[in-house]
Amino acid sequence: RIIWALMLVFLSYPVSWFFAFWWVLIIPFETAHPLIKTATEFLEKLISWPRLVGQAIIQGESTFPNPLA
């Protein structure tokens, strides 16, 4: 569980913070074009990745969660 927690802190949090910035910037323009809507949905998966990692830690899963699944 310690390795999972380290991966949460040093991998999934920084990735989600980086993409959250871009998601906040483009979310107001989501209705302007279908491609922007697709991009915001993709970014939202990456932003919520720490939740999946936290669930994996609590449930004791043996595989690292894929944010794109």
C-alpha positions in Angstrom: 0.0 0.0 0.0 2.9 2.4 0.6 4.0 2.0 -3.1 0.4 2.8 -4.2 0.3 5.9 -2.0 3.7 7.1 -3.4 2.4 6.6 -6.9 -0.7 8.5 -5.9 1.3 11.5 -4.6 4.1 11.5 -7.1 2.3 10.4 -10.3 -1.4 10.7 -10.4 -1.7 14.0 -8.5 0.8 15.9 -10.6 -0.8 14.6 -13.8 -4.3 15.5 -12.7 -3.2 18.9 -11.5 -1.5 19.7 -14.9 -4.6 18.6 -16.9 -7.0 20.3 -14.6 -5.5 23.7 -15.5 -6.2 23.0 -19.2 -9.6 21.6 -18.5 -10.7 24.7 -16.6 -9.5 26.8 -19.5 -11.4 25.0 -22.3 -14.6 23.9 -20.4 -16.4 27.2 -21.2 -16.0 26.6 -24.9 -17.3 23.0 -24.8 -20.5 23.8 -26.6 -18.7 25.6 -29.5 -17.3 22.4 -31.2 -17.7 18.7 -30.7 -13.9 18.3 -30.7 -13.7 20.5 -27.6 -16.4 18.4 -25.9 -14.3 15.3 -26.6 -11.2 16.9 -25.3 -12.9 18.0 -22.0 -14.3 14.4 -21.5 -10.8 13.0 -22.0 -9.2 15.6 -19.6 -11.9 14.8 -17.0 -10.9 11.2 -17.0 -7.3 12.2 -16.3 -8.4 14.6 -13.6 -10.4 12.0 -11.8 -7.5 9.5 -11.9 -6.5 10.0 -8.2 -9.9 8.8 -7.2 -9.3 5.5 -9.1 -5.9 5.1 -7.4 -7.4 5.8 -4.0 -10.0 3.1 -4.6 -7.3 0.7 -5.7 -5.4 1.4 -2.5 -8.4 0.8 -0.3 -9.5 -2.3 -2.1 -5.9 -3.7 -2.2 -5.9 -4.2 -6.0 -2.8 -5.7 -7.6 -2.9 -3.7 -10.8 -2.4 0.1 -11.2 -5.6 1.7 -12.5 -5.6 3.0 -16.1 -7.2 6.5 -16.3 -8.2 5.9 -19.9 -10.2 2.7 -19.4 
